Amino acid sequence: MRTHILWFRECAFEFWILSWYVSDEAMGTFAPIVVYWLYAGIYQLLPPLDNYRLHTRREEDEKNSVPLPSVVRGVLLQQLAQATVAQGLFVVSYFNFTLSFRVVSAEHIFMTNAHAFSLQLTLKANTSGITIQPSILVQIVQIVVAMLVMDTWQYFVHRYMHQNKFLYRHVHSQHHRLVVPYAIGALYNHPLEGLLLDTFGGALSFLVSGMTARTAVTFFCFAVIKTVDDHCGLWLPYNVFHTFFQNNTAYHDIHHQLQGLKYNYSQPFFPIWDKIFGTYMPYSLVKRPEGGFEAKAMKAAKD
């Protein structure tokens, strides 16, 4: 018993010392949060840009049923909860790593962020215990795989939250209180939805792709930027996301509209599952006389 207590104290001290350094796992937790507020903050600080808005400022004020301060608090609450879980898992995983390394030379890494937590076993490491990063090509393939896995998970969970009246009324409807999306509200979700969609979806993406924690930092930060951009409410020229992704700001704006509520569930990367299951609703961008654009839903694919 005394041996176990001494081992626990030793591990706790080592973890406290290592916490002064920024590990890949810590970056995986906090970097996406920082990126979220930086990127969303840029959009928030932009001038009105009425010539590029998908909705007028009057529509935003009239249709959205939750004020900005409440949205900020909701996003912070979700991120705080996920970061707390992350740190708890890191402590446990470090104890597991220390014990396992001493006994069977196995390594356990738990990872979580504003979108995900994951468990990866037996990472390739050299004799000093340092994780060996794969080649750039391998990392690109892993990121593409992670994108497809995340899209798959989020499509079916997202769609079920619309089909299940209880879940929609008590959970997912919180996100749709923002009928006119804007950047800071991208992750304005019920905490349960954040856990089911973002955390579990990210964990699966991480596990299935086989990426390291360092690669995951890049992937999750990119996913956060894409999600914020999809909710920014602006159709800006030269936006690379509008060029390379069919699932973009206007595409997701259709889903937030009443006629598109049961369409365009795919997020955050590709509209593959919408097209396969007949929930794809194309749109046309029409310039408003007073300035800006309007994303108008067209005939649904299954009709």
C-alpha positions in Angstrom: 0.0 0.0 0.0 2.8 2.4 0.9 4.5 1.6 -2.4 1.4 2.5 -4.3 1.1 5.8 -2.4 4.7 6.7 -3.1 4.2 5.9 -6.7 1.1 8.1 -6.9 2.9 11.0 -5.3 5.9 10.6 -7.6 3.6 10.6 -10.7 1.7 13.6 -9.4 4.9 15.5 -8.9 6.2 14.5 -12.4 2.9 15.5 -14.0 3.0 18.9 -12.2 6.6 19.5 -13.5 5.7 18.5 -17.0 2.6 20.8 -16.9 4.9 23.7 -17.2 5.8 22.6 -20.7 3.3 22.7 -23.6 2.7 19.1 -24.6 1.0 17.9 -27.7 -2.0 16.8 -25.7 -2.3 20.2 -23.9 -2.1 21.9 -27.3 -4.8 19.5 -28.5 -7.0 20.8 -25.7 -6.4 24.5 -25.7 -5.2 25.4 -29.2 -8.6 24.9 -30.8 -10.2 27.0 -28.1 -7.8 29.8 -28.6 -8.2 29.5 -32.4 -12.0 29.6 -32.1 -12.0 32.9 -30.2 -9.3 34.5 -32.4 -11.0 33.5 -35.7 -14.5 34.3 -34.5 -13.3 37.5 -32.9 -11.9 38.7 -36.2 -15.3 38.3 -37.8 -16.9 40.0 -34.8 -14.6 43.0 -35.1 -15.1 43.5 -38.8 -17.2 46.4 -40.0 -20.9 45.6 -40.9 -20.0 44.6 -44.5 -23.6 44.9 -45.6 -22.7 44.1 -49.2 -21.5 40.6 -48.2 -24.0 39.6 -45.6 -26.4 36.7 -46.2 -28.9 38.3 -43.8 -29.5 42.0 -43.0 -28.6 43.2 -39.5 -32.3 43.8 -39.0 -33.0 40.1 -39.7 -30.3 39.1 -37.2 -31.8 41.3 -34.5 -35.4 40.2 -35.1 -35.0 36.5 -35.8 -32.3 35.5 -33.3 -33.9 34.7 -29.9 -30.8 34.8 -27.8 -28.6 37.8 -27.1 -24.8 37.8 -27.8 -23.7 37.8 -24.1 -25.8 34.6 -23.6 -24.2 33.0 -26.7 -20.7 33.9 -25.4 -21.5 32.4 -22.0 -22.9 29.2 -23.6 -19.8 28.7 -25.8 -17.5 29.3 -22.8 -19.5 26.9 -20.7 -19.2 24.2 -23.3 -15.4 24.8 -23.8 -14.8 24.9 -20.0 -16.5 21.6 -19.5 -14.6 19.9 -22.2 -11.3 21.4 -21.1 -12.0 20.2 -17.5 -12.6 16.7 -18.8 -9.5 16.9 -20.9 -7.3 17.8 -17.9 -8.7 15.0 -15.8 -8.1 12.5 -18.5 -4.5 13.8 -18.9 -3.8 13.2 -15.3 -5.2 9.7 -15.4 -3.5 8.9 -18.7 -0.2 10.0 -17.3 -0.5 7.7 -14.3 -1.4 4.9 -16.7 1.5 5.7 -18.9 4.0 5.7 -16.1 2.7 2.4 -14.7 2.5 0.8 -18.1 5.9 2.0 -19.3 7.5 0.6 -16.2 5.7 -2.7 -16.5 5.1 -3.5 -20.2 6.6 -0.5 -22.1 3.1 0.5 -23.4 2.0 4.1 -23.8 -1.4 5.5 -23.2 -2.4 8.9 -24.5 -5.8 10.5 -23.9 -6.7 13.5 -25.9 -9.6 15.9 -25.8 -10.4 19.4 -27.1 -13.4 21.8 -27.6 -14.5 19.3 -30.3 -12.9 15.9 -29.1 -11.3 13.4 -26.7 -9.6 10.2 -27.7 -7.6 7.2 -26.6 -4.7 5.9 -28.7 -2.7 2.8 -27.7 0.8 1.7 -28.6 2.1 4.8 -30.5 5.3 4.2 -32.3 8.1 5.6 -30.2 11.9 5.4 -30.1 13.8 4.1 -27.2 13.6 7.4 -25.3 9.8 7.2 -25.4 9.4 10.1 -27.9 6.6 9.7 -30.4 7.8 9.4 -33.9 5.8 11.6 -36.3 4.8 10.0 -39.6 5.7 11.6 -43.0 3.8 14.7 -44.3 2.0 12.5 -46.9 0.8 10.0 -44.2 -0.4 12.9 -42.0 -2.4 14.3 -45.0 -4.0 11.0 -45.6 -4.8 10.7 -41.9 -6.4 14.1 -41.8 -8.6 13.3 -44.9 -9.7 10.0 -43.2 -10.5 12.0 -40.0 -12.5 14.5 -42.0 -14.6 11.6 -43.5 -15.1 9.9 -40.2 -16.1 13.2 -38.5 -18.6 14.0 -41.3 -20.1 10.5 -41.0 -20.6 10.7 -37.3 -21.9 14.3 -37.3 -24.3 13.7 -40.1 -26.2 10.8 -38.5 -26.1 12.2 -35.0 -27.2 15.7 -36.2 -30.0 14.2 -38.4 -31.2 12.1 -35.5 -31.4 15.2 -33.3 -33.8 16.7 -35.8 -35.9 13.5 -36.1 -36.2 12.8 -32.4 -38.6 15.4 -31.1 -37.4 15.1 -27.5 -33.8 15.7 -28.4 -34.6 18.5 -30.8 -36.8 20.3 -28.3 -34.6 19.9 -25.3 -31.1 19.8 -26.9 -30.5 20.7 -30.5 -33.1 23.6 -30.6 -30.6 25.7 -28.6 -28.3 25.9 -31.6 -31.2 26.9 -33.9 -32.2 29.8 -31.7 -29.7 31.6 -33.9 -31.8 31.6 -37.1 -29.2 34.0 -38.5 -25.9 32.4 -37.8 -22.8 34.4 -36.9 -19.2 33.4 -36.1 -19.1 33.5 -32.3 -22.3 31.4 -32.2 -20.8 28.5 -34.2 -20.4 26.4 -31.1 -23.5 27.7 -29.2 -24.8 24.3 -28.4 -26.4 22.4 -25.5 -23.6 20.8 -23.5 -25.0 17.3 -24.3 -24.9 18.1 -28.0 -21.3 19.3 -27.7 -20.4 16.0 -26.0 -22.2 13.8 -28.6 -21.3 15.7 -31.8 -18.0 17.3 -31.1 -16.2 15.3 -28.4 -17.3 11.8 -29.5 -17.0 12.7 -33.2 -13.5 14.0 -32.7 -12.5 11.0 -30.7 -13.6 8.6 -33.4 -11.8 10.7 -36.0 -8.6 10.6 -34.0 -8.8 6.8 -33.3 -9.8 5.6 -36.8 -7.3 7.9 -38.6 -4.4 6.7 -36.4 -3.0 10.2 -36.2 -0.7 11.4 -33.4 -1.6 14.0 -30.9 0.5 16.5 -32.8 -1.3 15.9 -36.1 -4.6 16.1 -34.2 -3.8 19.7 -33.1 -3.6 20.7 -36.8 -6.8 18.7 -37.7 -8.9 20.0 -34.8 -7.8 23.6 -35.3 -8.7 23.4 -39.0 -12.1 21.9 -38.1 -12.7 24.8 -35.7 -11.8 27.4 -38.3 -14.1 25.6 -40.9 -17.0 25.5 -38.4 -16.7 29.1 -37.5 -16.5 30.1 -41.2 -19.6 28.1 -42.0 -21.5 30.2 -39.4 -20.0 33.6 -40.2 -23.0 34.7 -42.2 -20.8 36.5 -44.8 -20.2 35.6 -48.4 -16.8 37.2 -48.8 -14.8 37.2 -52.1 -11.7 35.0 -52.3 -12.8 32.9 -49.3 -10.9 29.6 -49.9 -13.6 27.6 -48.0 -16.2 28.8 -50.5 -13.9 27.8 -53.3 -12.9 24.3 -52.2 -15.9 23.2 -50.1 -19.4 22.8 -51.4 -20.4 22.6 -47.7 -19.9 26.2 -46.9 -21.4 29.3 -45.3 -24.4 29.5 -47.7 -24.9 25.7 -47.6 -25.2 25.7 -43.8 -27.3 28.9 -43.8 -30.0 26.9 -45.7 -30.1 24.5 -42.9 -30.8 27.3 -40.4 -33.7 28.5 -42.5 -37.2 27.1 -41.8 -37.6 25.5 -45.3 -34.1 23.9 -45.0 -34.4 22.6 -41.4 -34.6 19.0 -42.5 -31.9 19.3 -45.2 -28.2 20.0 -45.4 -27.3 18.1 -42.2 -23.7 17.5 -43.3 -21.0 19.2 -41.4 -18.4 20.4 -41.3 -16.6 19.4 -44.5 -18.4 17.5 -47.3 -22.1 17.1 -48.4 -21.6 13.4 -49.2 -24.1 12.0 -46.9 -26.8 14.6 -47.7 -26.5 13.6 -51.4 -26.6 9.9 -50.6 -29.6 10.0 -48.4 -31.6 12.6 -50.2 -31.3 15.4 -47.7 -29.2 17.6 -50.0 -30.9 21.0 -50.8 -29.0 23.1 -53.3 -29.3 26.9 -53.2 -28.8 29.9 -55.4 -27.2 33.1 -54.3 -29.2 36.2 -55.2 -28.0 39.8 -54.7 -30.4 41.9 -52.6 -31.2 45.3 -54.0 -30.2 46.9 -50.7 -26.9 45.1 -50.7 -25.6 41.7 -49.7 -26.8 38.3 -50.8 -29.6 35.9 -50.0 -29.2 32.1 -50.1 -32.4 30.8 -51.6 -33.2 27.1 -51.2 -34.0 25.3 -54.5 -35.8 22.0 -55.0 -34.6 19.3 -52.7 -32.7 16.4 -54.2 -35.2 13.8 -53.2 -38.1 15.8 -54.8 
